[in-house]
Amino acid sequence: MLGDILEALTDPITAAEVLTAVSRPEIRQRIEQAAAVEHRAVGEFVALKVRHVVDHGDDDIWLDVVAAMAGSPQPGAAAVERILARAFPDPVRVRITRGPS
């Protein structure tokens, strides 16, 4: 099952379909915005980023994905969400405060 999901997410055509069908709106919006900045089609951008995770991901990523699948009534959707979250992490928000003068 995980192999099929990874195959779908690394193909530009099916990646766009999977993104539309399964992902949460907030991650879909983040991906669409990032793709626009890069001047790439959404499916192409997803496939590129997921391929990078597949090629360079460490054991922690795969343990996280498998654990999410094992604890979910919808393991495929859980795997897609975790992989997309790793490929497109939330931007880091830094809050700068002034210290005492």
Secondary structure by P-SEA (a helix, b strand, c coil): caaaaaaaaacaaaaaaaaaccccaaaaaaaaaaaaaacccaaaaaaaaaaaaaacccaaaaaaaaaaaaacccaaaaaaaaaaaaaccccbbbbbbbccc
